[in-house]
Amino acid sequence: MGIFLDCLGASREVGRSAFMLHTDRQILLDYGIKIFDDTGHPKYPSENIRPDAMLLSHSHMDHSGYVPAIYKHSKIKWFGTPPNPDICEVLWMDSMKIMEKNLPYHIKHFNRAMKHFNPIPNGQPFHLGGTEITFTDAGHISGASIITADYRDKRICYTGDFKMAETEMHKGAKPVKDVDALIIESTYAQRDHPTREELERIMVSEIKETVDRGGTVIFPSFALGRTQELIATVRKHLKHVPVFVDGMGKELTNIYLRHGQYIKDAKKFRKQTKSVNMVHSIPDKKAASRTPGVIITTAGMLSGGPVLNYLFNVNKHSKLIFTGYCVEETNGWKLQNEGYITVDEQDLSVDLPVGYLDFSAHAGRSDLLKFIKEANPEKIILVHGDAPETFAAELREKGYDAVAPMLGERIEL
């Protein structure tokens, strides 16, 4: 039996990661949604699939958000590391609340999905038929894994999203060796990220200057991963500056602590978390707005959440600093590029200086090349990128058999 891959999403695009690996089993790798699309509507992978099992690399919505739809017509098992169902529950419930009838699955499908999850720790091989599966730490968010499938004499590696450089929350991913086929993300194939040392130096300087003026630094933050990284990074350098945390990141921070073995130093992070102020009430919000310090709050792209309130309630000495990518035409992108945001169909100006620090949790160009070199694959499939065909052409010039598949394409492995 041949080995091949059906590309159901994240092919020459970022979002809706979904791939069907065919060995002696049909194994679905991720099943996500594309929330931000130029059509203004979410995009989903095909439902015309019949997997034998599903493997989740991590719980970000562009990788996990369509998993409940499987359970419209199936009762298969899905597998991932232990933090994933707890995180998915928070994200999926929030998605159902926001999208309501526009989301093509319902609470009963969510409940079925939660019943069929099987936790597998990193580094513990298990079998789906004759295919051996191993999860290893991806260094991306809590519970994120690189997935390796060994079938007969072939090794297939699917990276999902990964980061090799060490951060405050994670030690960083290690390359998988002796790979025959490598399915690798290519989000930042054309550029590297600044070093964390440089980013942290600038961050500390910005916070000190702002607080000394009596202002507040607002970090619009992704609830999952970025909120926790910012708590740890700010507290690493600034032990006594008041820090307020608002939005869904509070609940996800508790999940991080519940699964402490999936972060770098759980004891240290627990202590850091106890030293910040979790915002739970209107008085807490007022205190956060009036106290010179730091506010870490959702949403990271200003697409909703408590951050919209804080923008107009902190004093004139305050500053807004983005730490992650903002999709074009989101409020975060508009503010950085056009100087306004849109709320309830009204364009509003924000009278605060705006900065940006690249705290990406993805591998940059150098790490992608390093992973590829050490994996030494016979074939490379570049996914999860806006222009992977450029990177594929470059890799072919280096002697690799590299492809950037189109949506719906089948790749022989």
Number of C-alpha atoms within 10 A of each C-alpha: 6 8 15 16 22 18 23 26 32 28 27 19 19 21 28 28 30 28 25 24 24 19 22 16 16 18 22 23 27 28 33 26 25 22 16 18 14 10 7 9 11 16 17 21 22 13 13 7 12 14 18 18 17 23 22 27 30 28 28 22 22 25 25 25 23 27 24 22 19 22 20 16 10 15 14 16 16 22 20 24 25 18 23 23 22 16 21 20 16 14 21 22 13 13 14 17 11 11 11 13 10 10 14 13 18 15 12 12 18 22 13 18 23 19 13 14 19 14 14 15 19 20 12 10 15 13 12 16 11 12 18 15 20 19 28 23 29 29 29 28 27 30 28 28 29 26 24 22 24 19 18 11 6 15 21 23 26 23 26 25 24 27 24 24 19 15 18 18 26 22 19 20 23 17 23 22 15 15 22 18 25 25 23 22 25 29 22 22 22 14 11 14 17 13 11 18 9 10 17 17 11 12 19 16 11 16 24 17 15 19 20 13 13 16 23 30 25 24 26 29 30 22 22 23 19 25 26 27 21 19 24 21 19 19 20 15 13 14 12 11 18 18 24 23 27 26 21 21 23 22 15 21 22 14 18 26 18 14 16 17 14 24 20 18 15 17 11 12 24 17 12 18 20 9 17 19 16 20 19 12 10 9 10 15 20 14 14 25 24 16 19 24 23 26 28 28 28 27 22 24 25 26 17 13 17 17 23 18 12 20 19 14 14 21 18 14 18 26 23 19 18 21 22 20 16 19 14 14 18 15 24 25 18 18 20 16 11 12 18 18 22 17 13 5 7 9 12 12 13 14 16 16 13 16 13 15 18 14 20 17 23 24 28 22 17 16 20 23 14 13 21 20 13 14 18 19 24 14 18 24 24 25 31 26 21 17 20 26 19 13 20 22 16 13 17 13 11 10 9 18 16 25 21 23 21 17 15 15 14 16 15 12 20
